Amino acid sequence: MPPSTILGRATRTSVMLSADVFQAGRSGSTAHRVTNISETGMCIVQPSGLTPGSVVVLAVGRIEHVIADVVWVRAGLAGLRFHEPVDLALAKTRRLAGHVIAPPSAGWLAALNDPYAS
């Protein structure tokens, strides 16, 4: 059995990426540097406003609207676990210049920033 299975998380790769994070109760997204990533999660820098147990929606590389749980926050970093595995090649591929990430617009994702949604 591979070590990542025993530890309960996939092996992370150190990267220099940027991620946009959409949080409930906030309009728009915040930009964060990604320090490492795997198919199942990533670590971001400066996680202001994030709390363990909260759910966020991410855009990283050419992947948009990835749902993730905030697992931990400490020392200016946050660990996020994706609800579904991501394609690392797409996550590591830079977006086209000028590409703007649209906020979530379907299902419960659309209500992510709605303060009146229950």
CYANA upper distance limits for C-alpha pairs under 8 A (distance plus 0.5 A):
  1 MET  CA      5 THR  CA      7.23
  1 MET  CA      6 ILE  CA      7.65
  2 PRO  CA      6 ILE  CA      7.27
  3 PRO  CA      7 LEU  CA      6.69
  4 SER  CA      8 GLY  CA      6.54
  4 SER  CA      9 ARG  CA      5.83
  4 SER  CA     10 ALA  CA      5.37
  4 SER  CA     11 THR  CA      6.36
  5 THR  CA      9 ARG  CA      6.86
  5 THR  CA     10 ALA  CA      7.48
  9 ARG  CA     40 THR  CA      7.50
 10 ALA  CA     38 SER  CA      6.53
 10 ALA  CA     39 GLU  CA      7.32
 10 ALA  CA     40 THR  CA      6.83
 10 ALA  CA     41 GLY  CA      8.43
 11 THR  CA     38 SER  CA      6.68
 12 ARG  CA     36 ASN  CA      6.25
 12 ARG  CA     37 ILE  CA      5.55
 12 ARG  CA     38 SER  CA      5.19
 12 ARG  CA     42 MET  CA      7.98
 13 THR  CA     36 ASN  CA      5.69
 13 THR  CA     37 ILE  CA      5.89
 13 THR  CA     38 SER  CA      6.80
 14 SER  CA     35 THR  CA      6.28
 14 SER  CA     36 ASN  CA      4.72
 14 SER  CA     37 ILE  CA      7.21
 15 VAL  CA     34 VAL  CA      7.22
 15 VAL  CA     35 THR  CA      5.97
 15 VAL  CA     36 ASN  CA      5.76
 15 VAL  CA     37 ILE  CA      7.60
 16 MET  CA     33 ARG  CA      7.51
 16 MET  CA     34 VAL  CA      6.68
 16 MET  CA     35 THR  CA      6.67
 16 MET  CA     36 ASN  CA      8.35
 17 LEU  CA     33 ARG  CA      6.34
 17 LEU  CA     34 VAL  CA      5.57
 17 LEU  CA     35 THR  CA      7.74
 17 LEU  CA     60 VAL  CA      8.02
 17 LEU  CA     61 GLY  CA      7.85
 17 LEU  CA     92 LYS  CA      7.58
 18 SER  CA     31 ALA  CA      7.24
 18 SER  CA     32 HIS  CA      6.13
 18 SER  CA     33 ARG  CA      5.10
 18 SER  CA     34 VAL  CA      6.06
 18 SER  CA     60 VAL  CA      6.86
 18 SER  CA     61 GLY  CA      7.76
 19 ALA  CA     31 ALA  CA      6.20
 19 ALA  CA     32 HIS  CA      5.74
 19 ALA  CA     33 ARG  CA      6.77
 19 ALA  CA     34 VAL  CA      6.95
 19 ALA  CA     44 ILE  CA      8.45
 19 ALA  CA     58 LEU  CA      7.15
 19 ALA  CA     59 ALA  CA      6.06
 19 ALA  CA     60 VAL  CA      5.01
 19 ALA  CA     61 GLY  CA      7.73
 20 ASP  CA     29 SER  CA      6.27
 20 ASP  CA     30 THR  CA      5.97
 20 ASP  CA     31 ALA  CA      5.09
 20 ASP  CA     32 HIS  CA      6.83
 20 ASP  CA     58 LEU  CA      6.12
 20 ASP  CA     59 ALA  CA      5.59
 20 ASP  CA     60 VAL  CA      7.06
 20 ASP  CA    101 ILE  CA      8.46
 21 VAL  CA     29 SER  CA      5.66
 21 VAL  CA     30 THR  CA      5.75
 21 VAL  CA     31 ALA  CA      6.93
 21 VAL  CA     32 HIS  CA      7.99
 21 VAL  CA     56 VAL  CA      7.10
 21 VAL  CA     57 VAL  CA      6.36
 21 VAL  CA     58 LEU  CA      5.21
 21 VAL  CA     59 ALA  CA      7.18
 22 PHE  CA     26 ARG  CA      7.89
 22 PHE  CA     27 SER  CA      8.37
 22 PHE  CA     28 GLY  CA      7.00
 22 PHE  CA     29 SER  CA      5.09
 22 PHE  CA     30 THR  CA      7.24
 22 PHE  CA     56 VAL  CA      6.28
 22 PHE  CA     57 VAL  CA      5.58
 22 PHE  CA     58 LEU  CA      6.75
 22 PHE  CA    103 PRO  CA      7.79
 23 GLN  CA     27 SER  CA      8.45
 23 GLN  CA     29 SER  CA      7.66
 23 GLN  CA     55 VAL  CA      7.97
 23 GLN  CA     56 VAL  CA      5.71
 23 GLN  CA     57 VAL  CA      7.32
 23 GLN  CA    112 LEU  CA      7.44
 23 GLN  CA    113 ASN  CA      7.38
 24 ALA  CA     55 VAL  CA      8.44
 24 ALA  CA     56 VAL  CA      7.72
 24 ALA  CA    112 LEU  CA      5.31
 24 ALA  CA    113 ASN  CA      5.14
 24 ALA  CA    114 ASP  CA      7.88
 24 ALA  CA    115 PRO  CA      8.39
 25 GLY  CA    112 LEU  CA      7.57
 25 GLY  CA    113 ASN  CA      5.14
 25 GLY  CA    114 ASP  CA      6.94
 25 GLY  CA    115 PRO  CA      6.27
 26 ARG  CA    113 ASN  CA      6.17
 27 SER  CA    113 ASN  CA      6.68
 28 GLY  CA    103 PRO  CA      7.19
 29 SER  CA    103 PRO  CA      8.19
 32 HIS  CA     44 ILE  CA      6.55
 32 HIS  CA     45 VAL  CA      6.31
 32 HIS  CA     46 GLN  CA      7.17
 32 HIS  CA     47 PRO  CA      8.06
 33 ARG  CA     44 ILE  CA      6.12
 33 ARG  CA     45 VAL  CA      5.93
 33 ARG  CA     46 GLN  CA      8.50
 34 VAL  CA     42 MET  CA      7.49
 34 VAL  CA     43 CYS  CA      6.31
 34 VAL  CA     44 ILE  CA      4.99
 34 VAL  CA     45 VAL  CA      6.98
 35 THR  CA     42 MET  CA      8.04
 35 THR  CA     43 CYS  CA      6.17
 35 THR  CA     44 ILE  CA      6.41
 35 THR  CA     45 VAL  CA      7.67
 36 ASN  CA     42 MET  CA      6.03
 36 ASN  CA     43 CYS  CA      5.99
 36 ASN  CA     44 ILE  CA      8.17
 37 ILE  CA     41 GLY  CA      6.36
 37 ILE  CA     42 MET  CA      4.65
 37 ILE  CA     43 CYS  CA      7.10
 37 ILE  CA     88 LEU  CA      8.50
 38 SER  CA     42 MET  CA      6.70
 38 SER  CA     86 VAL  CA      8.48
 38 SER  CA     88 LEU  CA      7.37
 39 GLU  CA     82 PHE  CA      8.49
 39 GLU  CA     85 PRO  CA      5.41
 39 GLU  CA     86 VAL  CA      5.42
 39 GLU  CA     87 ASP  CA      6.99
 39 GLU  CA     88 LEU  CA      6.60
 40 THR  CA     81 ARG  CA      6.36
 40 THR  CA     82 PHE  CA      5.77
 40 THR  CA     83 HIS  CA      8.18
 40 THR  CA     84 GLU  CA      7.49
 40 THR  CA     85 PRO  CA      5.52
 40 THR  CA     86 VAL  CA      7.24
 41 GLY  CA     68 ALA  CA      8.32
 41 GLY  CA     79 GLY  CA      7.84
 41 GLY  CA     80 LEU  CA      5.84
 41 GLY  CA     81 ARG  CA      4.72
 41 GLY  CA     82 PHE  CA      5.70
 42 MET  CA     79 GLY  CA      6.46
 42 MET  CA     80 LEU  CA      5.85
 42 MET  CA     81 ARG  CA      7.23
 43 CYS  CA     77 LEU  CA      7.19
 43 CYS  CA     78 ALA  CA      6.02
 43 CYS  CA     79 GLY  CA      5.07
 43 CYS  CA     80 LEU  CA      6.64
 44 ILE  CA     77 LEU  CA      6.12
 44 ILE  CA     78 ALA  CA      5.89
 44 ILE  CA     79 GLY  CA      7.23
 44 ILE  CA     80 LEU  CA      8.37
 45 VAL  CA     76 GLY  CA      6.41
 45 VAL  CA     77 LEU  CA      5.16
 45 VAL  CA     78 ALA  CA      7.14
 46 GLN  CA     76 GLY  CA      5.50
 46 GLN  CA     77 LEU  CA      6.34
 46 GLN  CA     78 ALA  CA      8.21
 47 PRO  CA     73 VAL  CA      7.80
 47 PRO  CA     76 GLY  CA      6.97
 47 PRO  CA     77 LEU  CA      6.56
 47 PRO  CA     78 ALA  CA      6.40
 50 LEU  CA     54 SER  CA      7.59
 50 LEU  CA     70 VAL  CA      7.66
 50 LEU  CA     73 VAL  CA      7.82
 50 LEU  CA     78 ALA  CA      8.36
 51 THR  CA     70 VAL  CA      7.05
 51 THR  CA     72 TRP  CA      7.87
 51 THR  CA     73 VAL  CA      7.11
 52 PRO  CA     69 ASP  CA      8.20
 52 PRO  CA     70 VAL  CA      5.39
 52 PRO  CA     71 VAL  CA      5.58
 52 PRO  CA     72 TRP  CA      5.58
 52 PRO  CA     73 VAL  CA      6.92
 53 GLY  CA     69 ASP  CA      6.69
 53 GLY  CA     70 VAL  CA      5.94
 53 GLY  CA     71 VAL  CA      6.61
 54 SER  CA     69 ASP  CA      6.37
 54 SER  CA     70 VAL  CA      6.00
 55 VAL  CA     67 ILE  CA      7.57
 55 VAL  CA     68 ALA  CA      6.24
 55 VAL  CA     69 ASP  CA      5.11
 55 VAL  CA     70 VAL  CA      6.73
 56 VAL  CA     67 ILE  CA      6.42
 56 VAL  CA     68 ALA  CA      5.94
 56 VAL  CA     69 ASP  CA      6.86
 56 VAL  CA     70 VAL  CA      7.84
 57 VAL  CA     65 HIS  CA      5.95
 57 VAL  CA     66 VAL  CA      5.88
 57 VAL  CA     67 ILE  CA      5.07
 57 VAL  CA     68 ALA  CA      6.69
 57 VAL  CA    104 PRO  CA      8.22
 57 VAL  CA    109 LEU  CA      8.34
 58 LEU  CA     64 GLU  CA      6.90
 58 LEU  CA     65 HIS  CA      5.79
 58 LEU  CA     66 VAL  CA      5.43
 58 LEU  CA     67 ILE  CA      6.82
 58 LEU  CA     68 ALA  CA      7.77
 59 ALA  CA     63 ILE  CA      6.05
 59 ALA  CA     64 GLU  CA      4.67
 59 ALA  CA     65 HIS  CA      6.10
 59 ALA  CA     66 VAL  CA      6.85
 59 ALA  CA    101 ILE  CA      7.88
 60 VAL  CA     64 GLU  CA      7.04
 60 VAL  CA     91 ALA  CA      5.91
 60 VAL  CA     92 LYS  CA      8.13
 61 GLY  CA     90 LEU  CA      6.72
 61 GLY  CA     91 ALA  CA      4.82
 61 GLY  CA     92 LYS  CA      5.89
 61 GLY  CA     93 THR  CA      5.61
 61 GLY  CA     94 ARG  CA      5.48
 61 GLY  CA     95 ARG  CA      6.16
 62 ARG  CA     90 LEU  CA      5.87
 62 ARG  CA     91 ALA  CA      6.21
 62 ARG  CA     92 LYS  CA      8.13
 62 ARG  CA     93 THR  CA      6.47
 62 ARG  CA     94 ARG  CA      6.90
 62 ARG  CA     95 ARG  CA      5.97
 63 ILE  CA     90 LEU  CA      6.70
 63 ILE  CA     91 ALA  CA      6.19
 64 GLU  CA    101 ILE  CA      7.95
 65 HIS  CA    104 PRO  CA      6.98
 66 VAL  CA     82 PHE  CA      7.42
 66 VAL  CA     83 HIS  CA      8.21
 66 VAL  CA     84 GLU  CA      8.39
 67 ILE  CA     82 PHE  CA      6.36
 67 ILE  CA     83 HIS  CA      6.22
 67 ILE  CA     84 GLU  CA      8.18
 68 ALA  CA     80 LEU  CA      6.46
 68 ALA  CA     81 ARG  CA      5.69
 68 ALA  CA     82 PHE  CA      4.64
 68 ALA  CA     83 HIS  CA      5.97
 69 ASP  CA     80 LEU  CA      6.04
 69 ASP  CA     81 ARG  CA      5.71
 69 ASP  CA     82 PHE  CA      6.98
 69 ASP  CA     83 HIS  CA      7.82
 70 VAL  CA     78 ALA  CA      7.49
 70 VAL  CA     79 GLY  CA      6.57
 70 VAL  CA     80 LEU  CA      5.14
 70 VAL  CA     81 ARG  CA      7.08
 71 VAL  CA     78 ALA  CA      7.92
 71 VAL  CA     79 GLY  CA      5.94
 71 VAL  CA     80 LEU  CA      6.04
 71 VAL  CA     81 ARG  CA      7.10
 72 TRP  CA     78 ALA  CA      6.04
 72 TRP  CA     79 GLY  CA      5.71
 72 TRP  CA     80 LEU  CA      7.89
 73 VAL  CA     77 LEU  CA      6.26
 73 VAL  CA     78 ALA  CA      4.79
 73 VAL  CA     79 GLY  CA      7.04
 74 ARG  CA     78 ALA  CA      6.94
 82 PHE  CA     86 VAL  CA      8.22
 86 VAL  CA     91 ALA  CA      7.93
 87 ASP  CA     91 ALA  CA      6.78
 88 LEU  CA     92 LYS  CA      6.54
 89 ALA  CA     93 THR  CA      6.78
 95 ARG  CA     99 HIS  CA      7.04
103 PRO  CA    110 ALA  CA      8.16
104 PRO  CA    109 LEU  CA      5.72
104 PRO  CA    110 ALA  CA      5.56
104 PRO  CA    112 LEU  CA      8.09
105 SER  CA    109 LEU  CA      6.69
105 SER  CA    110 ALA  CA      4.71
105 SER  CA    111 ALA  CA      8.48
106 ALA  CA    110 ALA  CA      5.46
107 GLY  CA    111 ALA  CA      7.98
108 TRP  CA    112 LEU  CA      7.05
110 ALA  CA    114 ASP  CA      8.37
111 ALA  CA    117 ALA  CA      6.60
112 LEU  CA    117 ALA  CA      8.43
